[in-house]
């Protein structure tokens, strides 16, 4: 298993949360199956995306997949 995040700042990723990952998200800021741009990567493993201010410094990179296209796929 790859431990370091394969994404880079500026990439567009789609939020595909695991059951555990949904429980770790503070509030309902991220919408499953929606695309977000990566603002920063913490400790080479945690992704911080636009619109999410996770107090723990981001969500683990495995909660995302690379987006097929940029921009949000859904509204709301």
Steps between C-alpha positions, in 0.01 A plus 500: 500500500622846413524718810590832338237698318523455122327836438653847488380848587272629226372156395127443478377203701160341553390434858426127538476453877524170679257438785775586747596808299146637512510474876826694520376794294406798714159626386360445152744710301598237247244336275568144384564470123578870472828633364726724706834666438786417736625806688773328700628161613593450864763250618510347148174313573216738582315697235349843564256607230308817424205550733626267773673621813562169675638564851726195475681635194310333218355164408708196413572492127325164450166680551552654153560385145641707215218689329429425135447870439543825691228682682205377698290223353195579710350811650404535863 
